[in-house]
């Protein structure tokens, strides 16, 4: 199996690629619509601004083939913005539509805490997780974001994290998986999570 | 469940090799950045910073290659900087594998650079490095490796940098740098009080107590050091165990 990394110009594509390499997984980058058609497993890495991701997906004509692949049941992993993009919209760029697979709006974390939420934090398990299998419950993951899905927005959450308020950290629904943190930068637990995704996708 | 305090080793390089020395005087070789990066990744460092302290144009390709080789070793975030003056400079560093970019002198010369970088990569990728030196009643921003005074107030600059889009402040006390007498707690807490973003304290670390102090009293979110880690004067694992025993939240990888 080969993993297709959706390459819309985000900074962390290469990091994800390297993390997969370390796991011995084959990957290829896809920046054109036709390359999503035959994808066996998809990862949407993302970091930075919601608008940058959504605009890039639309400018490159990737929205429709991506939605089609998701409907076809292709195993998918969204990372950081790649999770946020699955929702209706974001306060960060209110004029843009997300992929609208899940409903709700991405909101800014409360200003009562330091933002961005940057660094290593722990999760709270709220459901049975495939992605977190074999990972110690007290493991830390690396976060770098200021916006998030409020914990009560979504029914598909399997783990949350708290920084000022509780927010969605891990989502699993059929073939769709997404994480708010960066598994590619989260040491051994991050590698285990990616390896769990590869096993699900195989 | 809380955001932990980060321990960040810093590799000062001449582009290719890790070097030690103050203000480019008496530089001596302190090792291969790739070997050190792999070691820190395994020892539980929370991030790594790699700087090109020479930042000369003709050695740039060498530094980019160093970033590539270092990034290949890391499963933790990598910040790179030194000599980033334009968006294109930053793009090259990010393409080579850096997750964050740090800017210092070039941002003082042209503050709009911060907004440009933040617009392209997001605030979480822009680390504003501030070298501050105490003068009579305030702290002054120093540039060019801490050598030149600017007359700019460090607190005001930190606030301005954050409003322009910096997502983190890497704060170095020029007074404490290289002294091994501990972080400048007053400076760190003063900056941490005025900005809404995380602050990385730097300059003066030697003992585990220094780290406890800067997290506890200095309100730092992260602490950075170089030679004490390179020379294994202070192993990272031991440092984190020391902090954990004092109820300071840290990440202890299994």
Interface residues (C-beta under 8 A of the other chain):
Chain A: X11 X12 X14 X15 X18 X19 X22 X47 X48 X49 X52 X111 X114 X115 X116 X117 X118 X119 X120 X121 X122 X123 X124 X136 X139 X140 X142 X143 X144 X145 X146 X161 X162 X163 X182 X184 X185 X186 X187 X188 X190 X191
Chain B: X1 X2 X3 X4 X6 X41 X46 X71 X72 X74 X75 X76 X77 X94 X95 X97 X99 X119 X120 X121 X122 X123 X124 X125 X167 X168 X196 X197 X198 X221 X222 X251 X253 X254
